[in-house]
Amino acid sequence: MSGITTGTDLSIFDELLEGCQIIDSEWRYVYLNDAVIQQAGKPREELLGRTMMESFPGIENTELFVTLQRVMRDGKPERMQNQFTYPDGAVGWFELHIQPWSPAGMFILSLDVTPLKTALDHAEKRLERISTLRQIDQVITSGADLASVAHAILGHVSAALGVDAADMLLLKLPSLFFKQAGARGFRSTTPESLKLKIGEGIAGKAALEKRTIVIDDLVADDTFTRRDLAQMEGFISYFGTPLVSKGQILGVLECFRRQKKDYNQEWLDYFEILAGQAAIAVDHVKTFNDLGHTKLELLLAYENTIEGWARTLELRDIETKGHSLRVTDLTVRAATQIGYGEADLVQIQRGALLHDIGKLSIPDAILFKPGKLTEEEWQIMRQHPKVAYDILSKIEFLKPALDIPYCHHEKWDGSGYPRGLKGDAIPEPARIFAVIDVWDALRSDRPYRPRWSEDKVMEHIREQSGSHFDPNAVATFENVINS
């Protein structure tokens, strides 16, 4: 049987930050270091000498146990990511490296990757929200009638916010009464027109005061005038926010839930952002119908929305303020000089704006560390281009923009990461961007070093031409800077 042998001095594992445990052929814990005790959330005496099944009832029905059985049976090492529920109900994620332990048993090395997993989940959620906004933008540019636009937007809103029902009330002039433009999720037929005037009821108040109003308990609240609707539908909570475009009140977006669910300020902020997009959609339809705006103007509005949302990816001050927009502008200018067409320039722009989205998965302790990173920390840091690929490849409209986020840390001589691509195997947009990214980063203060002078930066880039950078990309960059 291959793997670690009984001759190993176990004391070498005692001080490791990673969890180390040994399980014998009868599934008993025979060694546990302090790190794995902390990870397990149980005292050592409740584990050592006991079987896994005794310590964690039901573990034999998990994917982890199936993997352990396979290693025990076949004698071949495996690795996996495992979700672990602590005694207090909290959830953690661990990267497990499982090896045979001779003559019988297993050695398991466990690394807590909960911060990485949590950050990645947050990043995916934010990109899902960007995708929802993209879908709403497509509705805006579709040229459909107002009823179709309202129906489509309410579907996206309901799914994105996890609400049971939503409707859109539009303000009619000069009567100042609301008329329902669309509804989703109601069990009964909702009225097409309401006897509700601006300033009256909760929706009228939200519109008049231009603020979001939340009612956590419709049963106990007596300010909601449509109590028959709430009782008939079984609604528990209400969220209403005004639809405002160009300073003008267009109506109200309402959402309802039939069960009590927690929400936070981030959820409310997103609700208001979606209402803002809905207001833009309504305004565009009305404007299109009234003034005959061209499709080009609608597409420009869409691109401005994408750029504005890309700026929000600097959520943790990953880069110096304005870095993403600066490097994007220079990259597009360089690509234009080379001869890229309009369609390709759109994808290059998006890739540049999202180039470091993968860093959302890097823990703060590593990302903002003022000193040098350890080898283990570098291994985590080098994962961010792959994380960017994993995230962006799931979003259809961003797939053509993957070259820069995935490959901008590759080097001309093949010493870069994550894939060690060399020379022309690196996509040209990524080669161009790599020069511009380093140029802008070195001219900015960072936690681990002060900014460099302009001359020193240019000298460094010229020195790295042919090793780190594509010589042609360096020449193109200098032409752009000089022009």
C-alpha positions as CSV (number, residue, x, y, z in Angstrom):
1,M,0.0,0.0,0.0
2,S,1.4,3.4,-1.0
3,G,1.3,6.5,1.3
4,I,2.6,7.6,4.7
5,T,4.0,4.8,6.8
6,T,3.9,4.1,10.5
7,G,7.5,5.0,10.8
8,T,6.7,8.6,10.4
9,D,7.4,10.8,13.5
10,L,4.0,12.2,14.2
11,S,5.3,15.1,16.2
12,I,6.2,16.8,12.9
13,F,2.4,17.4,12.4
14,D,1.7,18.8,15.9
15,E,2.4,22.5,15.1
16,L,1.1,22.6,11.6
17,L,-1.7,25.1,10.9
18,E,-3.4,22.5,8.7
19,G,-5.5,19.8,10.3
20,C,-3.8,16.4,10.4
21,Q,-5.6,13.2,11.5
22,I,-5.0,9.5,11.2
23,I,-7.7,6.9,11.1
24,D,-7.1,3.2,11.4
25,S,-8.7,0.4,9.4
26,E,-11.5,0.2,12.0
27,W,-12.3,3.9,11.4
28,R,-10.9,5.0,14.8
29,Y,-9.1,8.2,15.3
30,V,-5.5,7.3,16.3
31,Y,-3.9,10.8,15.9
32,L,-5.3,14.3,15.9
33,N,-3.2,17.5,15.9
34,D,-4.5,20.8,17.6
35,A,-5.5,22.3,14.2
36,V,-7.9,19.5,13.4
37,I,-9.4,19.6,16.9
38,Q,-10.1,23.3,16.4
39,Q,-11.6,22.5,12.9
40,A,-13.8,19.8,14.3
41,G,-15.2,21.9,17.1
42,K,-15.1,19.0,19.6
43,P,-12.8,18.2,22.5
44,R,-10.0,15.7,21.8
45,E,-11.4,13.2,24.3
46,E,-14.6,13.0,22.3
47,L,-12.7,11.9,19.2
48,L,-9.4,10.1,20.0
49,G,-9.9,6.4,20.2
50,R,-13.5,6.5,18.9
51,T,-14.8,5.7,15.5
52,M,-15.9,8.3,13.0
53,M,-19.4,6.9,13.2
54,E,-19.5,7.3,16.9
55,S,-18.1,10.9,16.8
56,F,-20.2,12.1,13.9
57,P,-23.4,10.0,13.6
58,G,-24.6,9.8,10.0
59,I,-21.2,10.4,8.4
60,E,-21.4,7.0,6.7
61,N,-24.2,8.4,4.5
62,T,-22.0,11.2,3.1
63,E,-19.9,11.7,0.0
64,L,-16.9,12.1,2.3
65,F,-17.3,8.7,3.7
66,V,-17.7,7.1,0.3
67,T,-14.4,8.8,-0.7
68,L,-12.7,7.5,2.5
69,Q,-13.9,4.0,1.8
70,R,-12.5,4.1,-1.7
71,V,-9.1,5.3,-0.4
72,M,-9.2,2.6,2.3
73,R,-10.1,-0.1,-0.3
74,D,-7.9,0.9,-3.3
75,G,-4.9,2.4,-1.4
76,K,-4.8,5.4,-3.8
77,P,-4.7,9.0,-2.5
78,E,-7.5,11.4,-3.3
79,R,-8.5,15.0,-2.7
80,M,-11.9,16.6,-2.3
81,Q,-13.7,19.7,-0.9
82,N,-16.0,18.9,1.9
83,Q,-18.8,20.9,3.6
84,F,-18.8,20.5,7.4
85,T,-21.5,21.4,9.8
86,Y,-20.3,22.4,13.3
87,P,-22.1,21.4,16.5
88,D,-23.6,25.0,16.7
89,G,-25.0,24.7,13.2
90,A,-22.4,26.9,11.5
91,V,-21.0,25.6,8.1
92,G,-17.4,25.4,7.0
93,W,-15.6,24.2,3.9
94,F,-12.4,22.2,3.9
95,E,-9.9,21.1,1.3
96,L,-9.0,17.5,2.1
97,H,-5.9,15.5,1.0
98,I,-6.5,11.9,1.8
99,Q,-3.6,9.4,1.7
100,P,-3.2,5.7,2.7
101,W,-1.5,5.1,6.0
102,S,0.6,1.9,6.0
103,P,0.0,-0.8,7.0
104,A,-3.8,0.0,7.3
105,G,-5.6,3.2,7.6
106,M,-5.6,6.8,6.3
107,F,-3.9,10.1,6.8
108,I,-6.0,13.2,6.2
109,L,-4.7,16.7,5.8
110,S,-7.4,19.4,6.0
111,L,-7.2,23.1,5.0
112,D,-10.0,25.5,6.1
113,V,-11.1,27.2,2.8
114,T,-14.3,28.7,4.3
115,P,-13.1,32.3,3.7
116,L,-12.3,31.5,0.1
117,K,-15.6,29.7,-0.4
118,T,-17.6,32.5,1.2
119,A,-15.9,35.2,-0.9
120,L,-16.4,33.1,-4.1
121,D,-20.1,32.7,-3.2
122,H,-20.4,36.5,-2.7
123,A,-18.6,37.1,-6.0
124,E,-20.9,34.7,-7.9
125,K,-24.0,36.4,-6.3
126,R,-22.8,39.8,-7.4
127,L,-22.2,38.5,-10.9
128,E,-25.6,36.9,-10.9
129,R,-27.0,40.3,-10.1
130,I,-25.0,41.9,-12.9
131,S,-26.4,39.2,-15.2
132,T,-29.9,40.1,-14.1
133,L,-29.2,43.7,-14.9
134,R,-27.9,42.6,-18.3
135,Q,-31.2,40.7,-18.9
136,I,-33.2,43.8,-17.9
137,D,-31.0,45.8,-20.3
138,Q,-32.0,43.4,-23.0
139,V,-35.6,44.1,-22.2
140,I,-34.9,47.8,-22.3
141,T,-33.5,47.5,-25.8
142,S,-36.1,45.0,-27.1
143,G,-38.5,47.6,-28.4
144,A,-41.4,45.7,-26.8
145,D,-44.6,47.3,-25.6
146,L,-44.9,48.5,-22.0
147,A,-47.0,45.5,-20.8
148,S,-44.4,43.0,-22.1
149,V,-41.6,45.0,-20.7
150,A,-43.3,45.2,-17.2
151,H,-44.1,41.5,-17.3
152,A,-40.5,40.5,-18.2
153,I,-38.9,42.9,-15.6
154,L,-41.2,41.6,-12.8
155,G,-40.1,38.1,-13.6
156,H,-36.5,39.0,-13.3
157,V,-37.1,41.0,-10.1
158,S,-39.1,38.2,-8.4
159,A,-36.3,35.6,-9.2
160,A,-33.4,37.9,-8.2
161,L,-35.0,39.0,-4.9
162,G,-36.6,35.7,-3.9
163,V,-40.1,37.3,-3.4
164,D,-43.4,35.6,-4.0
165,A,-45.2,38.3,-5.9
166,A,-44.4,41.7,-7.5
167,D,-46.2,44.4,-9.4
168,M,-45.5,47.7,-11.1
169,L,-47.8,50.6,-10.5
170,L,-47.4,53.5,-12.9
171,L,-48.6,57.1,-12.3
172,K,-51.1,58.4,-14.8
173,L,-51.1,62.1,-15.6
174,P,-52.9,64.3,-15.1
175,S,-55.2,62.3,-12.8
176,L,-52.4,61.4,-10.4
177,F,-53.9,57.9,-9.9
178,F,-51.9,54.7,-10.2
179,K,-52.5,52.0,-12.9
180,Q,-51.1,48.6,-12.6
181,A,-48.7,48.0,-15.6
182,G,-48.0,44.3,-14.7
183,A,-48.0,41.7,-12.0
184,R,-46.3,38.3,-11.2
185,G,-46.9,35.7,-8.6
186,F,-50.4,36.7,-7.4
187,R,-52.8,33.7,-6.9
188,S,-55.9,35.8,-7.7
189,T,-56.5,38.2,-10.5
190,T,-55.2,41.6,-9.5
191,P,-57.1,44.7,-10.6
192,E,-55.8,46.4,-13.7
193,S,-56.6,49.8,-12.1
194,L,-56.5,50.9,-8.5
195,K,-58.4,53.6,-6.6
196,L,-55.0,54.7,-5.3
197,K,-53.7,58.2,-5.7
198,I,-50.2,59.6,-5.2
199,G,-49.7,60.3,-1.5
200,E,-52.5,57.8,-0.5
201,G,-51.7,54.4,1.1
202,I,-48.2,53.0,1.4
203,A,-47.5,52.9,-2.3
204,G,-48.7,56.5,-2.8
205,K,-46.5,57.6,0.2
206,A,-43.4,55.8,-1.2
207,A,-43.9,57.6,-4.5
208,L,-44.6,61.0,-3.1
209,E,-41.7,60.9,-0.6
210,K,-39.4,59.1,-3.0
211,R,-38.3,56.5,-0.5
212,T,-38.4,52.8,0.1
213,I,-41.0,51.6,2.6
214,V,-40.9,48.2,4.3
215,I,-43.7,46.5,6.3
216,D,-42.5,43.4,8.1
217,D,-45.9,42.3,9.4
218,L,-48.9,43.2,7.3
219,V,-51.2,41.5,9.7
220,A,-50.2,43.8,12.6
221,D,-49.8,46.9,10.5
222,D,-52.8,49.1,10.0
223,T,-51.2,51.6,7.5
224,F,-51.5,49.2,4.5
225,T,-54.9,50.1,3.0
226,R,-55.2,47.1,0.7
227,R,-55.7,44.7,3.6
228,D,-58.2,42.6,1.5
229,L,-55.4,41.9,-1.0
230,A,-53.0,40.9,1.8
231,Q,-55.4,38.6,3.5
232,M,-56.6,36.9,0.3
233,E,-53.0,36.4,-0.9
234,G,-51.6,35.5,2.5
235,F,-48.9,38.1,2.3
236,I,-46.7,38.7,5.4
237,S,-44.3,41.4,4.3
238,Y,-44.3,44.3,1.9
239,F,-41.6,46.3,0.1
240,G,-42.3,49.3,-2.0
241,T,-39.9,51.7,-3.7
242,P,-40.5,54.5,-6.2
243,L,-39.7,54.3,-9.9
244,V,-37.8,57.5,-10.6
245,S,-36.1,58.5,-13.8
246,K,-34.5,61.8,-14.6
247,G,-36.0,63.1,-11.4
248,Q,-39.5,62.3,-12.4
249,I,-41.8,59.9,-10.5
250,L,-43.1,57.2,-12.9
251,G,-44.7,54.9,-10.3
252,V,-43.9,52.3,-7.7
253,L,-42.3,48.8,-7.7
254,E,-43.9,46.6,-5.0
255,C,-42.8,43.1,-3.8
256,F,-44.6,40.8,-1.4
257,R,-43.6,37.7,0.6
258,R,-45.9,35.0,2.1
259,Q,-43.3,33.9,4.7
260,K,-41.2,35.8,7.1
261,K,-37.6,36.0,5.8
262,D,-34.6,37.9,6.8
263,Y,-33.2,40.6,4.6
264,N,-30.4,43.0,5.0
265,Q,-29.3,46.4,3.7
266,E,-27.5,44.9,0.8
267,W,-30.8,43.2,-0.3
268,L,-32.7,46.5,0.0
269,D,-29.9,48.3,-2.0
270,Y,-30.3,45.8,-4.7
271,F,-34.1,46.2,-4.6
272,E,-33.7,49.9,-5.2
273,I,-31.2,49.3,-8.0
274,L,-33.6,47.0,-9.8
275,A,-36.3,49.6,-9.3
276,G,-33.9,52.1,-10.9
277,Q,-33.4,49.8,-13.9
278,A,-37.2,49.2,-14.1
279,A,-37.7,53.0,-14.1
280,I,-35.2,53.3,-16.9
281,A,-37.0,50.6,-18.8
282,V,-40.4,52.3,-18.4
283,D,-39.0,55.7,-19.3
284,H,-37.3,54.2,-22.4
285,V,-40.5,52.6,-23.6
286,K,-42.4,55.8,-23.0
287,T,-39.7,57.9,-24.7
288,F,-39.4,55.4,-27.5
289,N,-43.2,55.6,-28.1
290,D,-43.3,59.3,-27.8
291,L,-40.1,60.4,-29.5
292,G,-39.0,57.4,-31.5
293,H,-35.6,57.0,-30.0
294,T,-33.2,55.0,-32.1
295,K,-31.9,51.5,-31.1
296,L,-28.4,52.9,-31.1
297,E,-29.2,55.3,-28.2
298,L,-30.7,52.4,-26.3
299,L,-27.6,50.3,-26.8
300,L,-25.4,53.2,-25.6
301,A,-27.5,53.3,-22.4
302,Y,-26.9,49.6,-22.0
303,E,-23.2,50.0,-22.3
304,N,-23.1,52.8,-19.8
305,T,-25.0,50.5,-17.4
306,I,-22.5,47.7,-17.8
307,E,-19.6,50.1,-17.2
308,G,-21.2,51.5,-14.1
309,W,-21.7,48.0,-12.7
310,A,-18.2,47.0,-13.5
311,R,-16.9,49.8,-11.4
312,T,-18.7,48.3,-8.4
313,L,-16.3,45.3,-8.6
314,E,-13.8,47.4,-6.8
315,L,-15.8,46.4,-3.7
316,R,-12.8,45.8,-1.4
317,D,-10.4,48.5,-2.7
318,I,-8.8,45.7,-4.6
319,E,-7.1,48.3,-6.8
320,T,-6.3,52.0,-6.4
321,K,-9.4,54.1,-7.1
322,G,-9.9,54.5,-10.8
323,H,-7.4,51.7,-11.8
324,S,-10.0,49.6,-13.7
325,L,-11.2,52.5,-15.8
326,R,-7.7,53.8,-16.5
327,V,-6.3,50.4,-17.7
328,T,-9.5,49.7,-19.7
329,D,-9.2,53.0,-21.5
330,L,-5.6,52.4,-22.4
331,T,-6.2,48.8,-23.4
332,V,-9.0,49.7,-25.8
333,R,-6.9,52.5,-27.3
334,A,-4.0,50.0,-27.8
335,A,-6.3,47.4,-29.3
336,T,-7.8,50.0,-31.6
337,Q,-4.3,51.0,-32.8
338,I,-3.5,47.4,-33.6
339,G,-6.7,47.1,-35.7
340,Y,-9.3,45.3,-33.6
341,G,-12.9,45.8,-34.8
342,E,-15.8,47.2,-32.9
343,A,-17.2,43.8,-31.8
344,D,-13.8,42.7,-30.4
345,L,-13.2,46.0,-28.7
346,V,-16.5,45.5,-26.7
347,Q,-15.2,42.2,-25.4
348,I,-11.8,43.6,-24.7
349,Q,-13.3,46.5,-22.7
350,R,-15.4,44.1,-20.6
351,G,-12.5,41.8,-20.0
352,A,-10.3,44.7,-18.8
353,L,-13.0,46.1,-16.5
354,L,-13.5,42.6,-14.9
355,H,-9.8,41.7,-15.0
356,D,-9.4,41.1,-11.3
357,I,-12.8,39.8,-10.4
358,G,-11.2,36.6,-9.1
359,K,-9.5,38.5,-6.3
360,L,-12.9,38.7,-4.6
361,S,-12.1,35.2,-3.4
362,I,-8.8,36.2,-1.8
363,P,-8.9,36.7,2.0
364,D,-8.1,40.2,3.3
365,A,-5.2,38.9,5.3
366,I,-3.5,37.9,2.1
367,L,-4.7,40.6,-0.3
368,F,-3.7,43.5,1.9
369,K,-0.6,41.9,3.5
370,P,2.0,44.6,3.7
371,G,5.0,42.2,3.6
372,K,6.0,39.3,1.3
373,L,3.6,36.5,0.9
374,T,4.5,32.9,1.9
375,E,4.5,30.2,-0.6
376,E,1.1,28.9,0.7
377,E,-0.3,32.4,0.4
378,W,1.1,32.7,-3.1
379,Q,-0.7,29.5,-4.1
380,I,-4.0,31.0,-3.0
381,M,-3.2,34.3,-4.7
382,R,-2.4,32.5,-8.0
383,Q,-5.8,31.0,-8.0
384,H,-7.6,34.3,-8.8
385,P,-7.4,34.0,-12.6
386,K,-8.9,30.5,-12.5
387,V,-11.6,31.8,-10.1
388,A,-12.3,34.5,-12.6
389,Y,-12.7,31.9,-15.4
390,D,-15.0,29.7,-13.2
391,I,-17.2,32.7,-12.5
392,L,-17.3,34.5,-15.9
393,S,-17.6,31.3,-18.0
394,K,-21.0,30.6,-16.4
395,I,-22.4,33.9,-17.7
396,E,-23.1,33.6,-21.4
397,F,-22.6,37.2,-22.5
398,L,-19.2,37.4,-20.7
399,K,-17.7,34.3,-22.2
400,P,-16.1,36.2,-25.1
401,A,-14.4,38.5,-22.6
402,L,-12.5,35.9,-20.7
403,D,-9.0,36.3,-22.3
404,I,-7.9,39.2,-20.1
405,P,-9.3,38.0,-16.7
406,Y,-7.9,34.5,-17.3
407,C,-4.6,35.2,-18.9
408,H,-3.3,38.6,-17.9
409,H,-0.8,37.0,-15.4
410,E,0.8,34.7,-18.1
411,K,4.3,35.8,-19.1
412,W,5.9,35.9,-22.5
413,D,8.6,33.4,-21.4
414,G,6.1,30.9,-20.0
415,S,6.8,31.6,-16.3
416,G,3.4,33.1,-15.5
417,Y,0.2,31.6,-14.1
418,P,-2.3,29.9,-14.0
419,R,-1.4,27.8,-17.1
420,G,2.2,28.7,-17.9
421,L,1.3,29.8,-21.4
422,K,4.2,31.0,-23.5
423,G,4.6,33.5,-26.4
424,D,1.8,33.6,-28.9
425,A,-0.2,31.0,-27.0
426,I,-1.2,33.9,-24.7
427,P,-4.2,35.7,-26.2
428,E,-3.0,39.0,-27.7
429,P,-5.5,41.2,-25.7
430,A,-4.1,39.7,-22.4
431,R,-0.5,40.4,-23.6
432,I,-1.4,44.0,-24.2
433,F,-3.3,44.3,-21.0
434,A,-0.4,42.8,-18.9
435,V,1.9,45.7,-19.9
436,I,-0.8,48.4,-19.1
437,D,-1.8,46.7,-15.8
438,V,1.8,46.6,-14.5
439,W,2.4,50.2,-15.7
440,D,-0.6,51.6,-13.8
441,A,-0.1,49.4,-10.7
442,L,3.6,50.5,-10.3
443,R,2.5,54.2,-10.5
444,S,0.1,53.7,-7.6
445,D,0.7,53.3,-3.8
446,R,0.0,49.7,-2.6
447,P,0.0,48.2,0.9
448,Y,3.3,46.5,0.3
449,R,5.2,49.4,-1.5
450,P,5.1,53.1,-2.4
451,R,4.5,54.2,-6.0
452,W,7.3,54.3,-8.5
453,S,8.4,57.3,-10.6
454,E,7.3,57.4,-14.2
455,D,10.9,56.9,-15.5
456,K,11.5,53.9,-13.2
457,V,8.2,52.3,-14.3
458,M,9.1,52.7,-18.0
459,E,12.6,51.4,-17.4
460,H,11.2,48.3,-15.7
461,I,8.8,47.6,-18.5
462,R,11.5,47.9,-21.1
463,E,13.8,45.6,-19.1
464,Q,11.0,43.0,-18.9
465,S,10.3,43.1,-22.7
466,G,11.0,39.6,-24.0
467,S,10.6,37.9,-20.7
468,H,7.5,39.1,-18.8
469,F,6.1,41.1,-21.7
470,D,5.5,40.6,-25.4
471,P,8.0,43.0,-27.1
472,N,5.3,44.0,-29.7
473,A,2.9,44.7,-26.9
474,V,5.5,46.9,-25.2
475,A,6.0,48.8,-28.4
476,T,2.3,49.3,-28.9
477,F,2.0,50.5,-25.4
478,E,4.7,53.1,-25.8
479,N,3.1,54.3,-29.0
480,V,-0.2,54.8,-27.2
481,I,1.4,56.6,-24.3
482,N,3.4,58.9,-26.6
483,S,0.3,59.7,-28.6
